[in-house]
């Protein structure tokens, strides 16, 4: 998400929800429910609560952690 990808939850008419990362060039990647729910529970992500496709954003805490994890070891 630091590199411009967008995480969205897509809700279907039957109530099913799928989380997908959307890249800048149109690529998509499915994300496990437990992964997103865990990041939300740790206050690393927050939703804009839109329906049927809510977007998730990094919180300040999430952004700080992502920046630290993206740095090379050394």
VONULO-53927 format. One record per atom (N, C-alpha, C): residue in one letter; y, x, z. Coordinates in steps of 0.2 Angstrom, whole numbers, plus 5000, padded with zeros to 4 digits. Each point is the difference from the previous one (the first is absolute). Layout:
// residues N
aYXZ...
***
This chain:
// residues 74
x499450045000x500649965000x500650045000x500050065003x500550054999x500250024993x499550004996x500150014993x500249954995x500249945003x500249944996x499549954999x499450015003x499549944999x500249955005x499849934998x500149945004x499449975002x499949995007x499549965002x500149935001x499649964997x500149925000x499349975002x500149945004x499549965001x500049944995x499549994997x499949944995x499649955003x500349945001x499649945003x499849964994x499449985000x499749954995x500149935003x499949954995x500149935002x499449985005x499550035000x499449995005x500250035007x500550045001x500250035006x499850075000x499650034996x499750075000x500650044999x500050065003x500650054999x499750064998x500350044995x499850064998x500650055001x499950065002x500650055000x499950054995x500650014996x500050054995x500650045000x499950074998x500550044999x500250004992x500650004999x500249994993x500550074998x499750034995x500450064998x500649994996x500350054999x500650004995x499849994993x499450024998x499850004993x499649944999x499949955005x499649944999x499350015003x499850055003x499450015002x499949965007x499449985002x499949965006x499450035004x500050005006x499550025004x499949955006x499449985001x499849955005x500050045007x500349975005x500050035007x499649955005x499650035004x499649965004x500449965005x499849945002x500449965005x500150045006x499450035003x500150035006x500550065000x500150034995x500450064999x500749975001x500249954996x500749975001x500149975007x499549965002x500149975007x500150055005x499650065000x500150055005x500750045000x500250014994x500750034999x500649955003x499949934998x500449965003x500049995008x499450005002x499950005007x500350065004x500050064996x500350065003x500850004999x500349954997x500750004998x500250054995x499550024995x500250054995x500249964994x499849944999x500249964994x500249935003x500549974996x500249935001x500049964994x499949945000x500049954994x500749975000x500249984993x500649964999x499849925000x499349995002x499849935001x500149954994x500050034994x500149964994x499349974998x500049944997x499449974997x500149994993x499550014996x499350025001x499950075000x500550044999x499950085000x500550035004x499850015007x500550045004x499950074999x500650035001x500150084999x500050035007x499750055000x500050045007x500450064999x500450025005x500450055000x499850055006x500150064999x499950055006x500649995005x499849995006x500550005005x500350075001x500550015004x500350075002x499450045002x499649975005x499550045003x499450024995x499949954995x499550014995x500350064995x500649994998x500350054996x500050075003x500250015006x499950065003x499350035000x499549965002x499450035000x499750024993x500249964995x499850014993x500350074998x500650015001x500450064998x499650065004x499949995006x499650065004x499350014997x499749954998x499350014997x500050024993x500649994996x500050034993x500250075000x500350035006x500250074999x499350045000x500150064996x499450045000x499950045007x499450015001x499850045006x500250074999x500350035006x500250074999x500450025005
***
